């Protein structure tokens, strides 16, 4: 599970709220606009949805999710 989290935050480990992939996922899941997600919005979402996020990480890890981060397609958010 931690390995998957490490892969998903590649390039943005010290500032995950700037990750285009995570912003896109939050936008898709919660309906927040990706370009408007900042530090406080990211952590508020992560805390509020912590159970669902942990459930997702466990599920993805159990499915053998091993995609290369470069293979993750992120839409252009501009």
N, C-alpha and C positions, 0 to 999 in steps of 0.2 A: 504494500500500500504506500509506504514512504517512497519507494522507488518510482512509482507512478507520479506521485506528487512532485518529486524532484524533476522528472521528465517534463511535466506540464508547465513548470515554472522556469524552464531553461531560458536564460538571458534576462530574466526578471526576478530572480530569487530574492533580492533585497528590496524590491519594489513591485510586488505582484499586482498591485492595482493599475500598473501601466502596461501589463501584458495584453496585447490585442486578443489573444486567444481567450484568456480569462474574462476580459471585458465582453467579448462576443458571447461567451457562455452565460454570463450574468444577464446580459441584455435578452437573450433567448429565454432564459428561465424566469426572470423576474420582471421583464418588461422595462427595465431602466435603460435609458439611452446610453450606449457605450461611450460616446465621447464626453458625456457628463459624469462618468464614474470617476471619483477621486479617492483619496486616501480614506476619508471618513465613510464614504458610501460603500467602498469595498469591504472594510472591516465590519461595518454595521450589517451588511448582507451576510458575510461569512459567519458572524456570531449568530444571527437570526436563523440561518439555514444550516447550522453546524451539523445537525443530525442527518439531514438529507445529503450534505457534502460527504460526510463519513460513509454513509450508506453507498453513495456513488463510487467512492474510492475503493471500498471493499468489493463491490460488484465488479468494477473494471479490473481490479487486481486478480480476482478469482477467474475472470475470463481470459487471463493471460495477455492483457493489454500491454503490448510492447512496441508500439509504434515509435518511430523516430520522430522527435519534435519537428524536424524539417518536413515531415510528411503530413503534419497536421495542417489542414487548409483553413486559413483565416480570411474572412472577407475583408476587403478594403473598407475601413471605417471612416474614410474622409468624405 
